[in-house]
Structure formats: C-alpha cells, structure tokens
Amino acid sequence: MTQAPFTELMDLASLRLRGAVIAASDDFFAEKENLLKPADAVFLPHEYTDRGKWMDGWESRRKRVAGHDWAIVRLGVPGVIRGVVVDTAFFRGNFPSHCSIEACAARSDARIEELTDPSMEWIEVLPKSALNGDSKNLFSIEVPYAFSHVRLNIFPDGGVARLRVFGEAVPDWRRTGHARGEVDLAAAENGAHVVTCSDMFFGERRNLIMPDRALNMGDGWETRRSRGPHHDWALVKLAARGVLSRLVIDTHHFKGNYPDTCRVMVCDAAGEGGEARLADEHAWRELLPRTKLQADTRHWFEDELLPAGEATHLRLEVFPDGGVSRLRAFGTLSPEARQGIGLARFNTLTPTAAEAALRACCGSSRWIEWMREGQPYATVADLLSTADATWSWTSSDDWHEAFRAHPRIGEKKAAAGQDATAKAWSSAEQSGTQSATDAMRAELAEINRAYEARFGFIYIVCATGRSLDEMLTIARSRMKNDPAAELRVAAAEQHRITRLRLEKLLEP
C-alpha cells in the first residue's frame, strides 16, 4: 500500500475490534463478509464456484436495472474517520467505476431496518470518486464527526476486495465502559493507540492492544532478533489520562522468542509542554521495574507497580527483543479526565445529535444554535463559559421557549417534545417530590396553577438536591415578585438547570 498518514491510525472496521459487514444490496458472486478480512486478498486462477469465478472480496452481479450496489459496515468502535482504503485487488474487468461512502451515528446494536429507515441521518464523508482496478485506492476524509456505521456505495456494480476505515476511536463509554471504576486504558476499543515502536518486523504493533487473547504469534507484536546493545519498545497513547493500578503482559504463543525481561514507563503529556514531553527522558517515570518474563504466559502485575501518578502515555520496553501478544493497563480516571472524554464525544457528535444533546439541556433554539457554532470546544471550561455568555444574549422570547421544554414540578408527564434524556434528567432532578404527602402534592398543584395564572409560564426552579417542602417555600416567596422581576428570576433558574445538565452531558 502506498503510505498515507491516516494509515498509521487504527482500522475502526477491523474484525479484531468486532467490526462486521451487516448488510449488502447484493453479493451474488462473492460474500460481503470478505470485505473486512484482515489479510490482503489472494487470487486463485483456476478456482470457480457454481456461480462463477471465485474472488476474494465482495462482488455483486451485473446490474440490469437502475441504481447502484452498497454494503453497510458496523465499525468495531465508533470514531472520527480520517481516511479509507478501497482495495480492488485482482478485480480488473469487474471493478466499480466509482464509489462513495456515507456514515451515520447509531447504537452499535442498531438493526438493519433502523439503519435503512429514511429517518436515519447518513452523512456523505466521501463524494462519488473514481476507482482504479486491481489497486489500493486511498482517500483522505475531513469530516469532524464520530460515526458507528459506514455505507460503501459502488457505481453501478462490481467487486471490491477489501475496505479499511482508518481513524481515531471515540467510544461511548456511557454504554461500554466503567469510567468511574477501573478501566483498561490501553484497550483499542476504549480509544488507546500504539503510536510507534522500535521495530515490528514479525508482528504489527497495534496487535498489542486488540481485544481478546491472540490467535497465534502473528496476532501479536514481535520484533526482529536484536544484534548489539539494544532493546525494543512500543509507545502507547492511553485512552484517557489516569492512574494505572494493574498491568497484564501476555506472551501467549511466544515460546522460543519471548522477551527475557520487560519494563514499563509512563509519562503525563497533558500538562505544560504537552506531547513534546514524550521526547524528554526525564519526564518518564518507572511504573514496573525491569521484570523477568516467561514463555507463553499471561503475567499480572499489581503489587509490583510503583507510584507513578497520572499518565497519558505508556512505554513497554522489552529486553533485548521478542514478542508480546497483548498489553492491558487498568487504571482509574480523574473527574477532569472523565469530563475530557465527555467533551471529545460531544465535539464529534453529528449536527442532528449535537442539537438533540443541547436541547436536552435547554429548550431555547437560539441558545442551541449559538452553542453549536462554538464546536469544537478546546476545554470543558470553554464550553461552560460559552454557555454562560450565550444565555446572557438571549431574550425573553428565548426564555419562554426554554420554560416550555420543562414538565411542571411534581408532574410525571413529560413536556411537549421532551426526549428520553431530558425526561430522565427531569425525573432525577425532581426526586425530592417522590416522598411528598398527598396534602403537599395538592398544595403543589395549587401553587402551580396560581403561579401560571399570575406570570404566564410554569414555575421554574432548579430542583436538584431540594425537597418538595423547600420548593413550595421558594414558590410562595416568588409569588410576591412583580412579573418582570420573576421572569428574570426564572431565567436565572433555567440557566442553573442548563449548567448542571451540561455537566451531566459530559459525564462518560
């Protein structure tokens, strides 16, 4: 393959990450599942099936009606796509003339009926582009959103041997992770990446952080035999900044070629100096001292680890050379790191998903529009300060629109247009009303009616952490306000609610 910078990134569609081709318009001559095979395609000149020439790829029949063929791929891990390789190896007189690629953000377990429904938002990431036969066709992609599925369109029909989708993982840790507990920060599916290594003559460096145990020696990282005063190493960018508490170094399948010893160093490149600190040996701290390894063994290290503080990168050093099949690095995240994960996810939401996420925080369309214009946000502080500033620019009409997105205090019925997230947040925020007596509920219903009759909008109060008795006391006091003053008070309460919900939105 002619190298392009994006090919150094992770293949998000890799079978090792549990990517899958889940549907195709037609695969008469060659099965759609071949698209994601890890090995390059092969050609068997004399191999035929009862349908025609055997081909190591996906091939549709010759189209005799209008339209084009397509295949939908579920990525092994959601992410921002930086480039694709559409490989037409050995397809010479039967390759498509053009292709295009669309992508969507959906649940990983979305059914094909959902994905092909007209309401699903598919975004074109690669416009219709010419293909060469029997070639690795490389295409850079510059779309900032994270996707879960891609649809390869071929025009009008034909064969594609392999599809590679390179990018940066943006996993939804709210569904797959345990961000408040111990999590594998070196896992590819959590967003870790093996940036570089000293050598990978026999085994690819990215195998180190793939799921499951290695299938064989070729499914691990293995260097050539060292000659001279030298040792090998691999540099891993962790999925998030954290404190590592447990390591697993697995030499599964490596029997006559495992490293004699290993050492693990860590570096925190999140502070001053950033990733330039990686080149400074003084910035690296020893996490696991040089330790003897065994053949074909999964080694667990916990008590052996030294206090090393928070880290963003890990360096596995093997002496003098050899093979390691898998590396696991379990740790815990700081609150700031958790918010950073949430910010990365928010920054890569598609326009439709970003609008829905912001609407769950605040129902003002103008505020949502201004917040979306600020994406991507460099820090959580930037996002929150923008939320403050944009709310200060809103008018009374915007406030009333935001108020209408809330249910009445004490009511279980959702507000008009309120989605599941906003409904769940409202319910949690009003948990103080759940233990109320019948008399208190009756008084609340009367207060709600009187408040709306006096001011023309529902009673808005930041209910988080407040009992029903407190909310009734606040309502009685605010009933004494003049309408203009009360509108400003309600707007301030709405802003408090918005801030709290933004913080919830950023929780992984």
N, C-alpha and C positions, 0 to 999 in steps of 0.2 A: 504494500500500500504506500502510495506517495504520502509522506507525512504532512499533517496539518496540525496546528497547535491543539485543536479540540480533540484529536485522537489520543492525547495523553490523559484525558479525563475518563471517568467511569462510563462504561456502556450501560445505560439505565435499563435497557431492554434485555440484558443478559439473562440467559437461562439460570445461571448460578444465583442471580438475585430473584429468581422465580418470575421472570418475565414470561409472557405467553402470547401466542397468536390466537385470539379467541374467536375470530370470525373472518370470513373472506367471501367475496361475491362468487368466486369460482376457483376451484383448484383441481380441475379435471385431469391435467397431465402430471402435476407434482404437488405434493401436500403443502399447505400453508405453513405447517409447523417447521418445515425445513429452513424458513427464513432466519430463525434465531439460533441455529446450530452453532456451537462455539468454534468449531474448526472451519477452515476455508473449504469451499466447495471442491469436489473432485469430479472427474469425468471418466466414465466407463464406456468406451467406444461401442462395444458390442452388447450393451445391456439394454433390454427392452422390456416393457410390461405389456399387458393386453390392451392398454390404451395408447401406447406409442413409445417413443424413446424415453428411457429413464433419465431424469435430470435431477441433480442435487440442488434443489431450490424450490421456489413456488412458481407454478406455471398454470395459467388459465388457458381455456380453449380459445380458438379464433372466434372473435365476436362477430356475429352476423346481424346484430341489432344495434340501435343507438345506445350510447352510454360508454362507460369505462369500468374497469375492474378495480377492486380495492381489498385491502386487508387491514383489520384492526388489531393493534398490538397493545396489550396491557403491560406497562412498564413494571419492572421488578420493584422499583422505588420511584416515587414521584420526584420530579426535578425540573430545573431550567435547562432546556436543550440548547447546546452550543454548536452542534454540528451533527450531520448524519452521513453515513456511507451507504449508498445504494449500489450493491455489488451485483453486476450482471455476468459474473464469471461463467464462461462456456455457453452463454446464450448469445448466439451470433446472428442467426437469421430469424430469431424468435424473441428478441428482447423488445420491451416497450419503447416507443419513440420518445415519450416524455413521462415525467412523474410529478406529483405534488404531494405535500404532506400537510395534514391538519392535525391538531391536537386539542384535547379537552381536559378539564379538571373534574374528576368524578371520584366516587368511592372506588377503592380497589376491587370491591366485590360487585360493582355495578353489572347488571345483566345486559346482554346484548340489546334487549328491547329498549332499555333506558338509553343506551349509547346511540342507538339509531333513531330515537324519537326526535321529531323536528324541534322540540323544545331544548334539546341538548346543545350547548354552546360549543361549536367546533371553530377553532381559530386557525387560519392558514399561517403556517410557520415557514413553509417553502412553496413559493409560487410555482406554477407549471414550468418545468425546466427540462431541457433536452438531456437525453441519456446516451451514452456510448455503450455499444455491445461489448461483452467479454471484458469489462473494465470495472474498477472500483471508482464509482462516481462520488466525489466528495463535495458536500455543500455546507458552508458555514450558515449558522442561523443566529439571528439577533432579535429574539423576542424575549422580554424580561419575565414572563410568567412561568410558574411551575405547573407541569401537566402530569396526568396519571396515565393517559392513553394517547396513542398516535394512530392516525389512519393514513396508510400509504396508498395513494391513488396512482394507478398506471394507465396510460393512454395509448391505444384503446385496450390492449390486452398484452399477453406475453409472459415472459419469465424473468424473475429476479432471484438470484441465488441467496443473497444474504442482506439483512438490514441491520445496521449498527446505529444506535442512538446515543451519542456521547453528550454528557452534561454534568451538572452539579446537583447532587441529591438534595431535596428539600422535603424530608419525610414529615408526615403529620403525626407528631409524637403524641397528640391527644388520643389517637386511635391505637398506635402501635407501641408506644414507649411507656416508661415508668420514670418520668422526668423528675419526680420528687424523691425517688429512691435510687438504688444502684442501677446503672445502665451501661451497656457496652459502648464506650466512646470510640472504640476502634472498629466498629462494625460498618461495613459499606452501606447496609440498609438504613443505618442511622445518620449517614452523611459523611462518614470518615473517608479519607482519600490517601493512598500511598503516593506521595508527591514525587519521590525519586528514590533511587537506590544506587549502590556502588556497582552492582552487576546483576544481571538476570539471564545469564546465558542459557540455563536449562529450564527455568520456571519463571513465569511472569510475576512481577512484584505485587500486582493488585490481587493475586490469588490469596495473599496473606489474610485479607480482611473479608473474604467471601463467607456467606452463611454455611452452616453445617461443617462436618469434617471432610477432609479432602478425599476425593475418589481414588487417587493414585498419586505417584510422585509428580506427574505432570500437572497436577491440580494444586501445587504448592509453589513457593518461591525457592529457587535453587540457583546458586552461583557456580561459576566455573571453579576448577581447582586452583587454589592460590599458590603462587610461586614467589617466595620472598617475604620480607617483613610487612605484612598486610593483613587487614581483616575487613570483612564485608559488613554492610549496614543497609537499613531501609528507613526512610523518613516518612512518618505517618502524620497527617494533619487530622487531629481528633474531630469528632462530630461537633463538639462544643467544648468550651472551657470548663474544666472540672478538676477535682482532686481524685487521683487514682488510688484505689484501695485494694485491687486484686488483679493479677495478671494470669493469663493462660498462654503458654508457649507450647505448641503441639508439633512434634516431629513425626507424626503419623506417616507411615510408608518409607521414611528415610532411615535406612538401616546401616548401610556401609558408607553413607555420605551425609550424616547429620553433623552439625557443628559440635566441636568439643565443649565450648563454653559460650555463654551469652551474657550481655549486659544491656540494661535499659536505662536510657537517659530521657529527661523531659525538659521542655522549655516553655515559658509563658511569653508568647509573642503578642499578647493583647494590649500590653501597656505601652509605655514610651519606647519608641524605636520600631514598634511593630515587627513585621516579619524579617526586617534587617537583623534582628537579634539572633536569628537562626544561624547566621554566619559567625557569631561570636561564641567561641567555645566556653567563655566564662559565664555565659547566660544559661548554659545547660547544667542541670542538676541530676545527680545519680538517684534513680528510683530503685533499681535492682542491681546490686553489686554483681561483679562477674561471677557466674554460677555455672557449675558443671551440668551438662545435659546428657540425656540418654537417647538411645535409638528408639524410634517408633513408639514414642511415649507422649502422653499429654501431661505437661508439668503445670502444677498450680502453685502460685506464689502469693502469699498474703502476709504472713508474719515476717517474711524476709524483706519486705519493702521498707525503704527508708522514707522519712517525712520529706516531701519534695514540694509541697504547696500546689497551687493551681497551675494547670498546664494547658496549652493549646496544641502542642506537638509532642510526639514521642519518637525516639530513635532506637530501633532494635539493632544491636551490634552483635555479630556472630564471629567467633574466633576459631580457626582462621577463615573458614568458608563453610559451605554446605547448604543444606536445605531445611527450611521450616515450612510446615504446611499451613498452619493457622496461628494468628495472634489475636488474643482477646484482652481488652483493657477496660475493666469495670471501674466505675467511679461515680461520684455524685456531683451535681451541678449547684452552683451558687444561684441565688434569686436573679442576679443580673444576667447570668448565662441563660437561665430559663427564659427570661424576657427577650434576650437576644435571639433565641430560637424562634420565639413567637413573632418577633419583628421580621425575621427573614421570611417566615411563612407569609405574613401579611404583605410584605413588599412584593411577593411573587404571585399574589392572587390575580386571577384574570379580572378584567373590568367588572363583569357581572358579579363575580364572587366578592370582590372588594366592596362594591356598592351594598350587597346584602349584609356583609360583615359590619360595615359602618352604620347601616340602617338599624341593625340590632342594638347599636349603641345610642343612636339619636335619630329621630324621625324627620329632622329638617333636611329637605332635599338640597337646599343651598349649602348648608354646612357639609353635607356628604360630598358635593361637587368640589368644594374648596379643599377638603381633606384628600380627595383622590388626586387633585392637581399636584399635591405635595409629594406623592410617591415617586421614587422610593425614599424612605427616611433613613438617614445615616445612623441615628441613635433613637432609643426609646424617648429620651428627653426631647429630641427634636419633634417627634410625633406628638407628645403631650403638650409641648409649648405651642405647636401649630393648632392643636385642638382648642387651647385657650384663646389664641388670637382670633381664629375664625369664628368662634362663638361670640366674641366681642363685636364682630362685624355684622352679626345677624340682626334682623328687625323683629318687631312684634309679630308680624305675619309668620316668620320662621319659628318663633317660639310656640305659637298656637299650633302649627303643623307638628312640631315635636311633641307637644302635650297630647295630641290626638293619637299618638302611637302607643300610649300607655293605657292599661286597664285601670279601672277605679281601684283605689286602695280597698282591699278586702274582697274584691270580686275574683272569682276563679276564671271567668270568661275572658278570653284573650281580646285585646284591642283589634280593631279592624286592620287587616294587613300585617299583623304581628306574626313573625315567623317563629319556628320552634325554638331557636336560640334565645330570642328576646322573651318569649313566653317563659322559658325555663329560668332565665335571669330574673324576670319579674316575680315569679313564684318564690325563688330563693330570697330575693330582697324583702318580700313581704312575709317571711316566715314568722315574724313577730305577731301576726294576726291569727296564727293557727290555733293557739291555745285560748283565744278570746271566749268569754261567756256569751250567751245569747243576748243578754242585755247590752253588752259592749258592742256586739255586732249591729244591733238595732240602732244604737246611738251613732255608730259609724255611718250607717246607711242614711240616717237623717242629716248628719253633718255633710256628707257628700251631696245630697240634694240641695241643702241650703247654700253650700259653697258655690255650686254651679249656677244656682239662681242668682246669686249676688255678683259673681265675677265673670260668668260666661264660659268657663273652662273647668276641667276636672281638677280636683285637689292633687297637686304635685308636691311630693315630699320625698327626700332621699330616705327610704325606709330601711336601708341596710343597718343592722345592729340595733334597731329601735323596736320597742314593744308597742302593741296597739294602744296602750294607755298613753305612752309618750306621743304617739301620732295624733291621738284625739286632743291632747293638751295643746299641741302645736297648732292644730286646726282651729280650736276655739280662739286662740290668741290671734291668729292671722285673719279670722273673720272680722276683726276690728279695723283692718287696714282699708285705706281707700283703694279703688280698683287699679289705679295706675301704680301705686306702691306695691300692691300684691302681685301684679303682673311681673314686676322686676324681681320680687322675692321668688316667685315660681320659676322664673328663668334661671336664677342662681341655683335653685334646687335641681333643675334639669341639667345644668352644667355639672353639678356634683355627681349626678347619676351617670352622665356621659363619661366622665373621667374614670369612675370605678369600673364601668363596662369596658372601656378601652384597656384597662389593666387586665381584666378577665380575658379579653380577646387575645392578649399577648401571652397568656399562660399556655405552655406547650401541653 
